[in-house]
Amino acid sequence: MRKLLFFCLLSLSTAWGRDIPKLQQTTDVTCGVICVRASLLAEGLFAPSELALWERLIHHAWGRDPTLYDLAEVARDLGLQATVEWGMTLPRVKALHRSGERILLNWNFEGVGHCSLFRDYDGVNVYLMDPWVGWDPAIVPVSYFLGQWYQPVYFYGGGIRFSR
């Protein structure tokens, strides 16, 4: 019975993408590349260092501020399928996550753009692998998170869907 229970839990963990490594960024600007790195590691793919990923991202951006599209291109170059999507809802993100995708969410954290990987949503809180604070999961009240995720100009419920 224990073996069956362990297998079921392992299967759910793998299928739902809950095996995201806990990583913390070491600079003010590398939250996005840390999310890409964690997704690569979770898929068993080669994951360059934080600095090497940042250099790839800057190269893709060609001298302008990097965007989600640049980050998705870096992920694709390293073997992940990466699709930028805007206007997502938390129920949709949860469904995508349960189907095995890893979802990078781009939101406003303390006045600046920030990337975190989705872990779960229960109607009250959003649970994230947050590379800035190093908490896993970082627990953010839904009302606060939605106010920061749907801010005009930059965010609009945006993110990147990662799969292999």
N, C-alpha and C positions, 0 to 999 in steps of 0.2 A: 504494500500500500504506500509506504514512504517513497519508494522509487517512482511509482506512478504519479504521486503528488509532485515530487521534485521535477519529473519530466514535464508535467503540465505547466508548472510555474516557469520552467526554463523556456518552454515553447512560447508561452505568452510573452515573456520578457523579450525574446528574440523577435517575435512577430511584431510586437508593438514598438520596437526600437527603443526599449528602455535601457539598453546597454551603452548609453552615451557616457564616455569617460568624463571624469571631473577634471577640468583644466581651468587654469586662471591666467588671464592676460598679464603681461609684465610691463606694458606701456599703456598710455592713455588712448591709443587709437587702434588697437588690434583685436577688439572684441569680435569683429566679423571673421577675421582669419582664424581665431581660436575656435569659433563655431564650425568653420569649415574643417579645421584640423581634427576636432572631436568627431565630426561625421565621418571623415576618412578613416580614422582609427577604429571607429565602431564597425565599419564595413570591412576591416582587415586590409585596407589599402595603404600604400606608402603615404605617409604624412610628413612633409617637410617641416622644419622648425618654424616657430612663430615668425622669426625675422625673415626667413626665406619665403614664407607665404606672403608676408607684407611686401617684400620686394617684387614678387610676381604681381600682386595687386596694383602696386604703383605703376609697374610697367604697362599693365592693361589700361590704366586710367589716362595714360599719356599726358601727365602734367596737370590734370584737373583733380578735384576731389573725387575719390572712388565712389561708385554707386553700387547698388545691389546687383546691377547687371554685370559690373566688373567682377564682383565677388563670385557670382554664378559662373562666369567664364573661367575663373581660376579653378573652381571646383570641377568643372567639366574637363579642363585640361588634365586633371589628376584622376579622372576615372569615375566621378560621380555624375549622375544625371541631376541637373540643377535647373529649376524653373522659377523665375520671379513671378510672383502673383500679388495683385493689389486687391483691396476690398475683401479680404478674407474675414470670416467670423470665427469665434472660438469653437463653436460646435463643428464647423468644417475642419479647422486645424486639428481638433481632437480625432475626428474620423480619419483624416489623412495619416495622423500619427499611429492610430490603431492599425491601419493597413500596412504599416512598416516604414513609412517615410519619416524622415527627420525634418523638422520645420524650424528654420531660423526666423525669428520675429524681429523686425526693426521697429524700435519704439523710442520715445523720448524719456531718457533717464536722467534726472537732475539737470535738465536744461540742454542736454546734448543728445544727438542720435546715438543709439545703442543697439547692439545685437545680442540676443540670447537664444538658446535652443529650448523649444517647447518640451515639457515633460508631461503635463496633465492639466486638466481644468475640471473643477467639480461644481461649477455654478456660483461658488463663493470666492474661490481663489484660483489664480493661475500659478502653476508650478514650473519653474524654469531652471535650466542649467545656465547660470549666469557667470560669465567669465570675469566680470569686473569685481564683484564682491566675493567670489569664490564659494558661495553657498550652493549647496546642491541637496535638495532643491531650494531655490530662492522662492519664497512664497509672497505673491503680490495680490492684494485684493482686486477682484474683477473690476469694480467701479473705478479704481485708480488706474489699473492697467489699460482699460478701454479708453479712458480720457487721454492717456499718453500715446496709445497706439493709433488712434484715429485723428491725431492733430493734423490740421491742414498744412499744406506746402510740402512736407517731406514724407510723412508716414502713411496715412490713409490705409491702415490695416495691411501694410506690406510685409512681405517676407520671401523666403526662398524655400522651395520644396526640394529636399535632397533624397535621392534613392540611388540604388546601384544598377 
